[in-house]
């Protein structure tokens, strides 16, 4: 089945970084023309990847979708700060969604993107619903082998080179200064916008304790879905799960 058509857009953040993005209008009967959904990918991902495009295709049945590449990823400019300045990238996508006419905005983030949308909603606001899928609750987690590999890619020169060559991901050098507010603290600032936390019990990157810490840090309205057998982020997300997220968004955005 072909994906829904999208229209490339070049955004610019408040700090001047070019962001490669695409707008997919609402498709099919029942899709709301008032609802805009911003999709934020995981570390080393891209809106152009097949898994991300499949998610956009499903969500476009519920509203218009803005997908984009974070700074330092794919065709976007700059370098990734792995969750810090990326809130400005989300802000640029949300702002564009409002400019083109969407009145109610939901944001959906996966893995690193989940951390970013939680931090954006807590620190910047301006969104009406938030979905965090497979996201970390805190920084510097090294408790799983995949996360130790991620830290190697971020912290070592050869790791950054490998990410640039293999994944088209350009990682900023140096350490955070200051350390950004962690997602579990930012979650407490999202209310009154509703927050949905989705996490798999088979996630190889972040165990369920991260979802539970995010949920504990958030205020009502909030929900936690623990998905049996679900792995990590976009690549493991089934169309059925994305449809459930789309229905949750449209319900919350119509309240």
MIZAVO-797020 format. One line per field, with one value per residue (C-alpha): residue number from 1; x, y, z. Coordinates in Angstrom, 2 decimals, padded with zeros to 5 digits. Layout:
REM residues N
k = (NUM_...)
east = (X_...)
north = (Y_...)
up = (Z_...)
This chain:
REM residues 255
k = (1_2_3_4_5_6_7_8_9_10_11_12_13_14_15_16_17_18_19_20_21_22_23_24_25_26_27_28_29_30_31_32_33_34_35_36_37_38_39_40_41_42_43_44_45_46_47_48_49_50_51_52_53_54_55_56_57_58_59_60_61_62_63_64_65_66_67_68_69_70_71_72_73_74_75_76_77_78_79_80_81_82_83_84_85_86_87_88_89_90_91_92_93_94_95_96_97_98_99_100_101_102_103_104_105_106_107_108_109_110_111_112_113_114_115_116_117_118_119_120_121_122_123_124_125_126_127_128_129_130_131_132_133_134_135_136_137_138_139_140_141_142_143_144_145_146_147_148_149_150_151_152_153_154_155_156_157_158_159_160_161_162_163_164_165_166_167_168_169_170_171_172_173_174_175_176_177_178_179_180_181_182_183_184_185_186_187_188_189_190_191_192_193_194_195_196_197_198_199_200_201_202_203_204_205_206_207_208_209_210_211_212_213_214_215_216_217_218_219_220_221_222_223_224_225_226_227_228_229_230_231_232_233_234_235_236_237_238_239_240_241_242_243_244_245_246_247_248_249_250_251_252_253_254_255)
east = (000.00_001.48_002.06_-000.04_001.48_003.65_004.87_008.49_008.99_012.17_011.80_014.14_014.54_014.86_018.62_018.88_019.14_017.52_015.11_014.08_010.38_007.28_003.57_001.08_-002.51_-005.37_-006.41_-009.55_-012.99_-013.14_-009.71_-009.92_-008.82_-008.42_-005.98_-002.25_000.10_003.85_005.99_009.49_011.81_014.44_018.22_019.81_016.32_014.68_011.19_012.29_012.82_010.19_009.21_008.62_006.69_004.47_003.64_002.87_000.63_-001.44_-001.66_-002.77_-006.10_-006.69_-005.29_-002.61_000.94_004.18_007.26_010.81_014.47_016.05_019.13_022.18_020.03_019.53_019.08_018.64_021.46_023.47_024.55_022.44_022.66_020.82_017.78_018.72_018.35_016.07_013.12_013.65_013.21_009.86_008.88_009.56_007.36_004.54_004.69_004.45_001.51_-000.37_000.57_-000.92_-004.21_-004.25_-005.97_-005.30_-001.77_-000.64_002.99_004.20_007.82_009.77_012.81_014.98_012.04_009.87_012.27_012.28_008.48_008.07_010.71_009.24_005.71_006.91_009.32_007.78_004.11_001.85_000.69_-002.61_-001.63_001.64_002.50_005.88_006.73_009.72_011.23_013.88_013.00_016.52_019.89_023.11_021.34_023.78_021.94_021.44_023.90_022.17_022.42_026.09_026.58_024.66_026.90_029.98_028.72_028.05_031.18_033.99_035.46_035.34_031.76_030.74_032.49_030.68_027.32_028.06_029.06_026.61_023.56_024.00_023.88_026.21_026.76_027.94_031.20_031.57_029.30_026.08_026.64_024.33_022.70_019.15_016.12_015.50_012.25_010.75_010.96_009.67_006.72_005.45_005.11_002.94_-000.46_-003.15_-002.28_-002.86_000.18_000.20_003.24_003.62_006.29_006.95_007.80_010.35_012.20_015.92_017.01_014.98_013.28_009.79_011.14_011.67_007.99_007.00_009.29_007.86_004.33_005.12_006.61_003.62_000.41_-003.09_-004.37_-001.97_-002.07_000.44_000.13_002.42_002.46_003.14_005.87_006.54_010.20_011.58_010.35_009.38_010.77_008.68_005.46_002.61_-000.09_-002.60_-000.67_-000.34_-004.09_-004.77_-002.48_-004.26_-007.65_-006.36_-005.08_-008.27_-010.35_-008.19_-007.91_-011.68_-012.36)
north = (000.00_003.42_005.96_009.12_011.99_014.47_017.95_018.84_021.90_023.62_025.07_027.31_027.19_030.14_029.58_029.51_025.77_024.52_021.64_019.27_018.45_017.24_017.94_015.14_016.47_014.55_011.52_009.43_009.87_011.03_012.66_016.01_019.13_020.90_018.38_018.59_015.83_016.50_013.34_013.32_010.43_008.67_009.09_008.46_008.33_010.36_011.16_009.70_006.19_003.62_002.95_006.66_007.11_004.17_005.83_009.14_007.32_005.77_009.00_010.99_009.17_011.14_014.57_016.38_015.30_017.29_015.03_016.36_015.47_016.70_018.90_016.87_014.18_013.47_016.63_018.99_021.33_021.62_018.92_016.89_017.69_014.40_015.89_019.41_022.04_019.69_021.29_024.20_021.80_020.64_024.27_025.06_022.14_023.05_026.69_025.69_023.37_026.30_028.66_026.31_026.14_023.35_024.59_021.64_020.18_016.84_015.73_012.13_011.29_008.04_007.25_010.41_012.13_011.11_012.79_015.90_016.24_015.82_018.49_020.78_020.51_021.08_023.93_025.66_024.61_025.49_021.94_020.31_016.66_014.71_011.08_009.69_006.27_004.23_007.28_007.63_009.21_010.35_011.04_008.99_005.61_002.79_-000.18_-002.02_-003.02_-000.92_002.18_001.54_001.44_004.72_006.39_005.10_006.70_010.00_010.25_008.77_010.42_007.17_006.63_010.07_009.35_006.03_007.70_010.35_007.81_005.00_006.92_010.45_011.70_014.53_014.62_017.73_017.35_018.07_017.67_019.43_022.63_023.06_019.63_019.93_019.24_015.47_014.21_012.93_016.44_018.13_015.72_017.41_020.69_019.43_019.57_020.60_019.10_015.32_013.01_009.44_007.28_004.14_001.55_-002.06_-004.76_-006.07_-002.77_-003.56_000.07_001.38_-000.96_-000.26_001.65_004.61_004.71_004.35_007.20_009.43_008.57_009.21_012.59_013.71_015.29_014.47_014.03_011.18_007.58_004.74_001.94_-001.03_-002.97_-006.74_-007.93_-004.44_-003.64_-000.18_002.92_003.24_-000.02_-002.12_-000.08_-001.95_-000.22_-001.28_000.52_003.66_003.57_003.41_006.39_008.25_007.57_008.67_011.92_012.78_012.03_014.21_017.00_017.18_017.51)
up = (000.00_-000.94_001.76_002.00_-000.03_001.83_001.03_001.94_004.14_005.33_008.82_010.79_014.56_016.91_017.01_013.22_012.44_009.21_009.85_007.07_007.46_005.63_005.95_005.32_005.12_006.71_004.66_004.58_006.03_009.61_009.69_011.47_009.62_012.97_014.48_013.76_014.93_015.20_015.07_016.61_015.72_017.83_017.92_014.47_012.91_010.15_008.92_005.58_006.99_006.11_009.74_010.35_007.10_008.02_011.33_009.61_007.12_009.91_011.95_008.89_009.17_012.38_011.46_009.53_010.36_010.58_010.59_010.68_011.15_014.37_014.07_013.14_011.53_007.84_005.78_008.73_009.64_012.81_015.24_017.62_021.33_022.07_023.79_024.87_022.12_020.18_021.98_019.57_016.63_018.03_018.60_014.93_013.80_016.21_015.11_011.44_012.14_013.69_010.86_008.24_010.13_012.72_015.85_018.17_018.26_019.60_019.69_019.49_020.25_020.08_022.27_022.20_020.53_023.49_025.90_023.72_023.37_027.14_027.78_025.11_026.51_030.05_029.34_026.31_026.36_023.46_022.71_023.57_024.09_024.43_023.66_024.78_023.32_024.57_026.22_028.94_032.26_033.10_031.51_031.40_031.66_030.84_032.31_029.01_026.30_023.58_025.77_026.47_022.71_022.33_024.91_023.10_019.89_021.66_023.79_021.67_018.56_016.59_017.74_016.47_013.18_012.86_013.54_010.90_008.24_008.95_010.20_008.79_012.39_013.40_017.15_018.99_020.93_024.60_027.59_028.48_030.44_032.20_032.32_030.89_033.03_032.85_031.30_034.57_036.05_032.89_032.89_036.03_034.14_031.24_032.99_032.14_028.74_028.86_028.74_027.42_028.18_026.05_026.82_025.92_028.41_025.88_025.40_025.07_025.60_028.55_031.06_032.36_035.34_033.00_032.02_035.66_036.69_033.94_035.03_038.71_037.84_035.77_037.05_035.93_033.29_032.52_031.30_031.13_028.58_029.15_025.88_026.16_023.80_022.41_021.82_021.21_019.40_015.72_014.39_016.78_016.65_015.00_012.92_015.56_018.31_016.18_015.46_019.21_019.72_016.92_018.52_021.93_020.41_018.57_021.68_023.93_021.36_020.97_024.70)
